[in-house]
Amino acid sequence: MSKYKLAPRKGIVITVLNDDHGKICDPGRLEAKTGKEQEVAEFIKSALPLAEQEAGTEKWYALQIGPSTFGIFDTFENEDGRKTHLGGEIAKALMAKAPELLAADPVLEMVDLLAVK
């Protein structure tokens, strides 16, 4: 599997109105292999302590979108925080486990937040 499949979206506004929750984010989507759904859920939940140690990661969420579809949504104050995160321990652990747990490469979308409440 490749490191990441990047899926930039056209039409996303690159302006931010609220600095309190991070300016940029990386929504990621993970598709579990059949029978590996619980392991993927446990794996991404177990990454929380690593995210808490990342000074540049403002917010970090692990989510389940469907029966076998999971996501990670994180926000960063700046591009340096995002780059540090993408080269950090969570990404390394995910890529090490991806062939065993995931049906496809993780998909990351690089977006800038427009507004946050």
C-alpha positions in Angstrom: 0.0 0.0 0.0 1.2 3.5 -0.7 1.7 5.9 2.2 -1.5 7.9 1.6 -4.0 8.4 -1.1 -4.6 12.2 -1.2 -8.0 13.3 -2.3 -8.0 17.1 -2.7 -11.4 18.6 -3.3 -12.1 21.4 -5.7 -14.3 24.2 -4.4 -13.2 24.2 -0.8 -12.9 27.7 0.5 -9.4 28.4 1.9 -10.4 31.0 4.5 -10.8 30.5 8.2 -13.0 32.6 10.4 -12.3 31.0 13.8 -8.7 30.5 15.2 -9.8 28.7 18.4 -10.1 25.2 16.9 -7.2 25.0 14.4 -7.1 26.4 10.9 -6.5 23.3 8.8 -7.6 19.7 9.1 -7.1 16.3 7.7 -10.2 14.2 7.5 -9.1 10.7 6.8 -11.2 7.7 5.8 -10.3 4.1 6.6 -12.1 1.0 5.1 -11.7 -2.1 7.2 -11.2 -5.5 5.7 -14.1 -7.9 6.2 -13.8 -9.3 9.7 -11.3 -6.6 10.9 -13.8 -3.9 11.8 -13.4 -4.3 15.6 -9.6 -4.4 15.3 -9.7 -1.1 13.3 -12.0 0.5 15.8 -9.7 -0.5 18.7 -6.6 0.5 16.8 -7.8 4.1 16.0 -9.1 4.5 19.6 -5.7 3.4 20.9 -4.1 6.3 19.0 -5.6 8.9 21.3 -2.7 9.1 23.8 -0.3 9.6 20.8 -2.5 12.5 19.5 -2.6 14.0 23.0 1.2 14.2 22.9 1.3 16.2 19.6 1.7 19.8 20.5 0.7 20.9 17.0 -2.5 18.8 16.9 -5.4 21.0 18.2 -8.2 18.5 18.0 -8.2 14.8 17.2 -11.3 12.6 16.6 -11.6 8.9 15.8 -15.0 8.0 14.3 -17.0 5.2 12.8 -18.9 6.2 9.7 -20.5 2.9 8.8 -20.1 -0.8 9.7 -16.6 -1.1 8.1 -15.8 2.6 7.4 -13.9 4.6 10.0 -12.4 8.1 10.1 -9.9 10.3 11.8 -10.5 14.0 11.9 -7.8 16.3 13.2 -7.2 20.0 13.2 -3.9 22.0 13.3 -3.1 25.6 13.9 -0.7 25.7 11.0 0.9 23.7 8.2 3.9 22.7 10.4 1.5 21.0 12.9 -0.1 19.1 10.1 3.3 18.0 8.6 4.5 16.9 12.0 1.4 14.9 12.6 1.5 13.2 9.1 5.1 12.2 9.8 4.4 11.2 13.4 3.8 8.1 15.4 0.1 7.7 14.5 0.8 7.8 10.8 3.7 5.3 11.2 1.5 2.9 13.2 -1.4 3.2 10.8 0.8 2.5 7.8 2.4 -0.5 9.5 -1.0 -2.0 10.2 -2.7 -1.0 7.0 -2.0 -4.1 5.0 -3.3 -6.3 7.8 -6.4 -4.3 8.7 -7.5 -2.1 5.7 -9.2 -3.1 2.5 -7.8 0.0 0.7 -5.2 2.7 1.2 -6.2 5.3 3.7 -7.7 8.4 2.1 -6.7 11.8 3.4 -8.3 15.1 2.3 -6.3 18.2 3.0 -8.8 21.0 3.8 -8.9 24.4 5.4 -11.7 25.1 7.9 -14.1 27.9 6.9 -15.9 28.3 10.2 -16.1 26.5 13.5 -18.4 26.8 16.4 
